[in-house]
């Protein structure tokens, strides 16, 4: 049976392990850690998903494709001001042909 003695600074103030048992537990723990270091790592499901989603793709564009991409980026990132919005909303709209007088 374990020696029970009060130890200050320990939760509950009681020590229940014998000296030899504690040293044996430390030796077993280090042996288990060494065995775990030699095992091959398993690839989990989420690691496979991340490797597919974040795969680096290198894309080379032809000069025409690069020109089109530049025009699209210029359109998407143009500066929008109230004057441009107002001109668009209040532009003159005509339907049909213009009649000459």
N, C-alpha and C positions, 0 to 999 in steps of 0.2 A: 504494500500500500504506500501511497505517496506521503511524503512529509508535509504536513500542513503548518505553515508559519505565516505570520503577518508580515507583509512587506509594505513599507510606506511608498507612496507614489504610484502604486499599481491599482487599477480599477478593482474595487472590492477589497484590496489590501491583503489578498491571500495568494500564496504561491503553492501550486499543487503538483508540479513536476519534479521528479528526481533529477539529479545532475546528469547521470548517465543517459537517461531517456532523451533529454534535450540535445545532447551531443549526437546521439544516434539519428534523431529527426533532422538535424542540420545536414548530416552526411547523406541521408536518403534524399533530401530535397536537392542537393547539388548533383546527385547521380541522375535524378529525373530531369533536371535542366540539361545535362549533357546529352541524354538520349534524345530529347526534343530538338536539339540543335542539329542532329544528324538526319532527321526525317526530311523527306522532300516536301516542299510547300504545295498545298492543294490550291488549285485555282477555283475560286468560288464563282457563283452565278453572277454576282454584281461586278466582280472584276472583269468577267467576260463581256458584260453589257457595256461597262465603261470603256473597255478597249475597242469595242465596235463604234460606239458613239463619238469618241474623241480621237479617232484615227486621223492622222495628218494626211491630207490629200494635196498634192501639188498640181496646180492647173496652169497650163500655158495657153495663152490666147493668141489667135492670129491678129495681125494689125487691125483688120476690120472689126473683129470681136472686141478688141480693146477700145476702139473708137466708140462703138455702141455702148460699151460699159461706161466709158467716160461721160457720154451724153446722158445716160440714165442717172449716174451719180450727180451730175450737174443739175438735172431736173429735181431730183429728190432733195438735194441739200441747198436749194436756192433760198435766198433771203425772202421772207414773206413780210410785207409791210402793209399797213392799213390802206395806203394809197393804191397798192396793187389790188387788194381785195375790193375796195370801193369801185375802182375802174372795171373790174370783172363783173361785179354785181349790177352796176348801173350802166352797162354798155347798151347801145342802141340795138334792138333786135328787130329785124325785118323778116317778113314771111312772103314767099313768092317773089315774083319779078317786080322790078321797079318800073313804074309807068312813066313814060316820057310825056311831057305836056306839050 
